[in-house]
Amino acid sequence: MLSDQEMASEQLLLEALLDSWDQNNTILLNLLRILPKGGLEARTSRIEQMLKESAKAVRDAVKGRREAGRGMDLHYDHPILLLEHMVWQEGYHHG
């Protein structure tokens, strides 16, 4: 069981990572908006909507699991580890 100080420290870390996640999504949306016409076959308004929905789903899952004191169902012992993976994975796709 974590002490109050450890829980507060972990909460600060989670908030910093969630802020990074939100900033990462903003960068991705901005990259999408500068694509030249015809750069993608799909319509950018639909892609933007899907990116926003996806970013919110990840954010809500990580925050909800952390607040409930639960790990993720697969592959990650702690929700912060999933968020860390998602941030670098998204960075890879930006390139």
C-alpha positions in Angstrom: 0.0 0.0 0.0 1.3 3.4 -0.9 1.7 6.2 1.7 -0.2 9.4 1.3 3.0 11.1 0.1 3.7 8.4 -2.5 0.1 8.6 -3.7 0.3 12.4 -4.0 3.6 12.1 -5.9 2.2 9.5 -8.2 -0.9 11.7 -8.8 1.4 14.6 -9.8 3.3 12.3 -12.2 0.0 11.1 -13.7 -1.3 14.6 -14.3 2.0 15.6 -16.0 1.8 12.5 -18.2 -1.8 13.2 -19.1 -0.9 16.8 -19.9 1.8 15.4 -22.2 -0.8 13.1 -23.8 -3.1 16.0 -24.5 -0.3 18.1 -26.0 0.8 15.1 -28.1 -2.7 14.9 -29.5 -2.8 18.6 -30.3 0.5 18.2 -32.3 -1.0 15.3 -34.2 -4.1 17.3 -35.0 -2.0 20.2 -36.2 0.0 18.0 -38.4 -3.2 16.6 -39.9 -4.5 20.2 -40.6 -1.4 21.1 -42.7 -1.7 18.2 -45.1 -2.1 19.4 -48.6 -5.4 18.7 -50.4 -5.4 15.2 -51.8 -2.7 14.2 -49.3 -5.0 11.7 -47.8 -7.9 9.9 -49.4 -9.9 10.1 -46.2 -11.5 13.4 -45.2 -9.5 15.3 -42.6 -12.6 16.3 -40.7 -13.4 12.6 -40.0 -9.8 11.8 -39.1 -9.7 14.7 -36.7 -12.9 13.5 -35.0 -11.5 9.9 -34.6 -8.2 11.2 -33.2 -10.0 13.3 -30.6 -12.2 10.3 -29.7 -9.1 8.0 -29.4 -7.2 10.5 -27.3 -10.1 10.9 -24.9 -10.5 7.1 -24.6 -6.9 6.6 -23.7 -6.9 9.5 -21.3 -10.2 8.3 -19.6 -8.9 4.7 -19.3 -5.6 5.6 -17.7 -7.1 8.2 -15.4 -10.0 5.9 -14.4 -7.8 2.9 -13.7 -5.4 5.0 -11.6 -8.3 6.5 -9.6 -9.7 3.0 -9.0 -6.3 1.7 -8.0 -6.4 -0.9 -10.8 -3.8 -1.9 -13.3 -4.5 -2.4 -17.0 -6.1 -5.7 -18.1 -3.3 -6.7 -20.4 0.5 -6.1 -20.6 0.9 -3.2 -18.1 1.1 -3.4 -14.3 0.2 0.2 -13.9 -1.8 2.7 -16.1 1.1 5.1 -16.2 3.1 2.5 -18.0 0.4 2.3 -20.7 0.4 6.1 -21.1 4.2 6.2 -21.3 4.0 3.6 -24.1 1.2 5.5 -25.9 3.2 8.8 -25.9 6.3 7.3 -27.5 4.2 5.2 -29.9 2.3 8.3 -31.1 5.7 10.1 -31.5 6.9 7.3 -33.7 3.8 7.7 -36.0 4.3 11.5 -36.3 7.6 10.8 -37.9 
